[in-house]
Structure formats: structure tokens, C-alpha cells
Amino acid sequence: MLLLDTHAFVWLVSDADRLSDRAKAAIRSNAGELYLAAISGLEIGLLVKRGRLELPIVPEAFIERGMNHHGITEVPMTWRIAHASSQLPDIHNDPFDRIIIATALNQGATILTMDRIIAQYEGAATLW
């Protein structure tokens, strides 16, 4: 199970050249087992709203089309995931990444991310 960090999803959908060769290979070999944490929808929406991310279409359509095109399954955020994110060590202050980490730990997933801080969490498997 491969959980895409928000930037990995955005790049997969809009600019796959930004993905590492290893990330591209992992995506190909995990076809049918690609996942996106629901919190990434909030992160993408806020990045667009704040002018830190430009998309060719509105975020809702971008996310939905990207997920459908690449066969990505959404992982809902449960109260257990939300609570687990609050219990993680204070290594990463980004609440979106904390929830993605907790989601991956809850699901037993590897996180596709270039964020090296995420790998510092005990039990968090990352790939880039």
C-alpha cells in the first residue's frame, strides 16, 4: 500500500517529471494500491486559496480527476487517525503531514514523499 504525500499526488497528476525515478517505479509497481489521505484535499484547497499552488482547474475537479485517472483510493480521516496524529513526537509541526503520517501508520502504508523529516518518525516507512 502506497500513500501519496500531497506534493507527490499533485506532481503525479500535473507534472510527473518532478517525481524521482524511484517514485515513478513505485507508482507503477503499486498500481491498484495507491492511496491519498483525505486531509490532502484540505491541504490542496488551502494552498490554492493562499496562492501557493496553481492548478489548471478548480481543486475539487483536479483531485477527483487525478484520483480517477490514476486509480487512487481515498483514505478517510477518522477520529483515531486524528488522535494518533496528536500523539506523534513533535518532530514535524505541519499538521497535514502529521495526519498523513498517522494515516500511514494506521493503514500500514509506505508514504511516497520527498520530505525527509517524515522518515524520522518511528515506524514510518517512506520512499522517494
Beta strands, then each sheet from edge to edge (+ up, - down):
strand 1: 2-4
strand 2: 34-37
strand 3: 72-75
strand 4: 110-112
strand 5: 125-127
sheet 1: 3+ 2+ 1+ 4+ 5+
end
